[in-house]
Amino acid sequence: MFHPIVRGPYHKMGYGYGTIVYNHGFRVPEQSVEKLDFGRKSEGEVRRVFPEILEEIKGFSEGCHASYEQTAAFIFGVGAFKVGPMCSAFTAVSNSDVVFGRNYDFFYSFKKYTEGYLTCPNDGYWSLGHTDIFIGREDGVNEKGLAVAMSGVEGKSVKPGVSFCLALRCVLDKCADVEEAVKLLSNAHFSAADNYLLADREGNLAVVEASPDKTRMRRPENGDNFMVCTNHFVHAEMQVMEDLDERARCNWDSLPRYATIYEAIKRQNGEIDVGAAQKILSNHSGYVCSHQNKIKLGTIWSVATTLKEPRIFRAEGHPCRTKYKQDLRLNKAIKRRQKEDR
């Protein structure tokens, strides 16, 4: 996993990292006519929801010596043209802290693209997030103690709109708490079906279940102080948005992972710490720590975090055999800024 640091205006962040990856051999893939058309139709909604990110994409394209149109189509089409991630995430409010855990399960061939970003925009909140998509994020925690993670769902439709990776980046850059994130996500038009798990340091929890045709939000139920999110919709109004045949074929383990995590947290009445979160994420029962070796897919990173004062622990690989290490870059960056502001 690479550990880039990007800071400054959005265009500068994009140009700086685009230059780095270009010098390391990355080239923006040539986009098909279909994807270019999809990108052009998506740009208006991205501009409405997160206009700043267009400047970062422009800078990235310049750093990569690629056209903006090709680069934008590449980023806007993430998640819309199949190859969806298979992931597990959960959050729990204990007496002492708010814990957030997440396994990112994908094809092993994508390991070479994985990145743990420290992102410090001039006009946004600072965050530490993880991705394999350069501009966007798949999970992260920002300086306000807001955490977010996505999980793909086999939806019935795809339409031009905001991709999950840009929606997640927007939450990290622009939202201070769960309520702001729910409002932002509920107001967006998405290109594909995904879940967004949210938690903040005050103990507010939510899952936004989103598709191109409908978006709904759910909260903890039945007195639970925790929530779980895998690769299917739970909200009754969203289940008609899911392609169950495709889920059975591609995300057959979504329900077992959900049940395994739910029961593990329920047995402890939601009172888990970051060590307990790491054990849940490392568990092979219910396929939580994924090893689908026949198709060369499994957990390629795992994150366990506390939110009252962000403590971010990451295993770069299967958590069952890779040690979690704390990433202190966000904490140190915030402290440096506070010292400079005095």
Helices and strands as residue ranges (DSSP letters): E 5-8, H 10-23, H 33-49, H 52-63, H 68-76, E 86-93, E 98-107, G 108-113, E 115-121, E 127-131, E 139-142, E 146-152, H 164-174, H 178-186, E 194-200, E 205-210, E 215-218, E 226-229, G 239-241, H 244-250, H 254-267, H 274-281, G 285-287, E 291-292, G 293-295, E 297-306, E 311-315, E 325-327, H 329-341
